[in-house]
Amino acid sequence: MVRIARHTVKCCLLMSAMPKGYLHGPSPPQDLVDEELITVPVSIERLDIFTQFLTPAQCRPRRHRTAETTDLMLQLVAAGRGVSVLPDWLVLEDGADLPIRTVQLGRRGIRKSINLGVRRGEDGVEYIAGFLTLAQEMGDRVVRP
């Protein structure tokens, strides 16, 4: 039986993407109750914006709709059709040419991480150790305090 060592690495900060002209930013969950929230087509129970932000505050958006791709989500946001919550790096890269802006959710934000599995004992192999170090450094750069 192969034993796996798990390494948790920070990967991103979820941000609210909204049209540039919005005067406010949804910082507390209550600011999203008048918005149309655009998400990927998965159940609400699997969406961090609900499980870690809205539901604990007993809030719901005015309307929840889904879009099949992140490109479509960003286009809908840019057109003023709603707001979305996406990883910061995705909005910065894919939304760079669109009239959208990002706002942190809450005072602390919603930070995400990924788990990297490595066969136990192999995390000392040079290229694997280098990858783990690089992943941690990139995560530290991407996830803002």
C-alpha positions as CSV (number, residue, x, y, z in Angstrom):
1,M,0.0,0.0,0.0
2,V,1.4,3.4,-1.0
3,R,1.3,6.0,1.7
4,I,0.6,9.6,0.6
5,A,1.8,12.7,2.3
6,R,-0.5,15.7,1.9
7,H,0.8,19.2,1.5
8,T,-1.7,22.1,1.7
9,V,-0.9,25.1,-0.4
10,K,-2.6,28.4,-0.6
11,C,-3.8,29.1,-4.1
12,C,-6.1,32.1,-4.3
13,L,-8.5,34.5,-2.8
14,L,-12.1,34.5,-4.0
15,M,-13.2,38.0,-5.0
16,S,-16.4,39.5,-6.1
17,A,-16.3,40.5,-9.7
18,M,-18.6,43.4,-10.6
19,P,-19.0,46.1,-13.3
20,K,-16.6,49.0,-13.0
21,G,-19.4,51.5,-12.5
22,Y,-20.7,50.0,-9.2
23,L,-20.4,52.5,-6.4
24,H,-20.2,50.0,-3.6
25,G,-18.4,46.8,-3.1
26,P,-20.0,43.8,-1.5
27,S,-17.9,43.5,1.6
28,P,-20.5,42.2,4.1
29,P,-22.8,39.4,3.0
30,Q,-25.8,41.8,3.3
31,D,-24.5,43.8,0.3
32,L,-25.3,40.8,-2.0
33,V,-29.0,40.5,-1.1
34,D,-30.0,42.9,-3.9
35,E,-27.7,41.4,-6.5
36,E,-28.0,38.7,-9.2
37,L,-25.2,36.3,-8.4
38,I,-23.8,34.4,-11.4
39,T,-22.0,31.1,-10.5
40,V,-20.8,27.9,-12.1
41,P,-23.6,25.3,-12.5
42,V,-23.1,23.3,-9.3
43,S,-25.3,22.9,-6.2
44,I,-25.4,25.7,-3.7
45,E,-24.0,23.3,-1.1
46,R,-20.7,23.1,-3.1
47,L,-20.3,26.9,-3.6
48,D,-18.0,28.6,-1.1
49,I,-19.8,31.9,-1.6
50,F,-22.8,30.3,0.0
51,T,-21.3,27.9,2.5
52,Q,-18.6,30.2,3.8
53,F,-20.1,33.7,3.3
54,L,-23.9,34.0,2.6
55,T,-25.5,31.1,4.5
56,P,-23.7,31.7,7.8
57,A,-25.0,35.3,7.7
58,Q,-28.5,34.0,6.8
59,C,-28.3,35.9,3.5
60,R,-29.3,35.0,-0.1
61,P,-28.8,37.0,-3.3
62,R,-31.9,38.5,-5.0
63,R,-31.4,35.9,-7.8
64,H,-29.0,33.1,-8.5
65,R,-28.2,32.1,-12.0
66,T,-25.5,29.9,-13.6
67,A,-23.2,30.3,-16.6
68,E,-21.4,27.4,-18.2
69,T,-18.0,29.1,-18.6
70,T,-16.0,31.7,-16.7
71,D,-15.7,33.7,-19.9
72,L,-19.5,34.0,-20.1
73,M,-19.7,34.8,-16.4
74,L,-17.2,37.7,-16.9
75,Q,-19.0,39.0,-20.0
76,L,-22.3,39.0,-18.1
77,V,-20.7,40.9,-15.2
78,A,-19.1,43.4,-17.6
79,A,-22.5,44.0,-19.2
80,G,-24.0,44.8,-15.8
81,R,-26.2,41.6,-15.7
82,G,-25.0,40.6,-12.2
83,V,-22.0,39.9,-10.0
84,S,-19.9,36.8,-9.7
85,V,-17.4,35.3,-7.2
86,L,-14.2,34.0,-8.8
87,P,-10.5,33.3,-7.9
88,D,-8.5,36.6,-7.9
89,W,-6.0,35.2,-10.5
90,L,-8.8,34.3,-12.9
91,V,-10.4,37.7,-12.8
92,L,-7.0,39.4,-13.2
93,E,-6.0,37.2,-16.2
94,D,-9.3,36.6,-18.0
95,G,-11.0,39.9,-17.1
96,A,-8.1,42.2,-17.7
97,D,-9.6,43.7,-20.9
98,L,-13.2,44.0,-19.5
99,P,-14.8,46.9,-17.6
100,I,-14.9,45.0,-14.3
101,R,-13.4,45.4,-10.9
102,T,-12.9,43.1,-7.9
103,V,-13.8,43.6,-4.3
104,Q,-12.8,41.4,-1.4
105,L,-15.6,39.5,0.4
106,G,-15.8,40.5,4.0
107,R,-13.0,41.8,6.1
108,R,-11.0,38.6,5.9
109,G,-11.9,37.4,2.5
110,I,-12.4,33.8,1.4
111,R,-9.1,32.1,1.0
112,K,-8.8,28.9,-0.9
113,S,-6.1,26.2,-0.8
114,I,-5.4,23.0,-2.6
115,N,-4.0,19.7,-1.4
116,L,-1.0,18.2,-3.2
117,G,-0.4,14.5,-2.6
118,V,3.0,13.0,-2.8
119,R,4.1,9.5,-2.1
120,R,5.5,9.5,1.4
121,G,9.3,9.8,1.4
122,E,9.4,11.3,-2.1
123,D,8.9,14.8,-1.0
124,G,12.7,15.0,-0.5
125,V,13.3,14.2,-4.2
126,E,14.9,17.3,-5.6
127,Y,12.3,18.1,-8.4
128,I,9.4,17.3,-6.1
129,A,10.7,19.4,-3.3
130,G,11.4,22.2,-5.7
131,F,7.8,22.0,-7.0
132,L,6.3,22.0,-3.5
133,T,8.5,25.0,-2.6
134,L,7.5,26.9,-5.8
135,A,3.8,26.1,-5.2
136,Q,4.0,27.5,-1.6
137,E,5.8,30.6,-2.8
138,M,3.4,31.3,-5.6
139,G,0.5,30.8,-3.2
140,D,2.0,33.3,-0.7
141,R,2.3,35.8,-3.6
142,V,-1.2,35.3,-4.9
143,V,-3.1,35.3,-1.6
144,R,-3.0,38.8,-0.3
145,P,-3.3,39.4,3.5
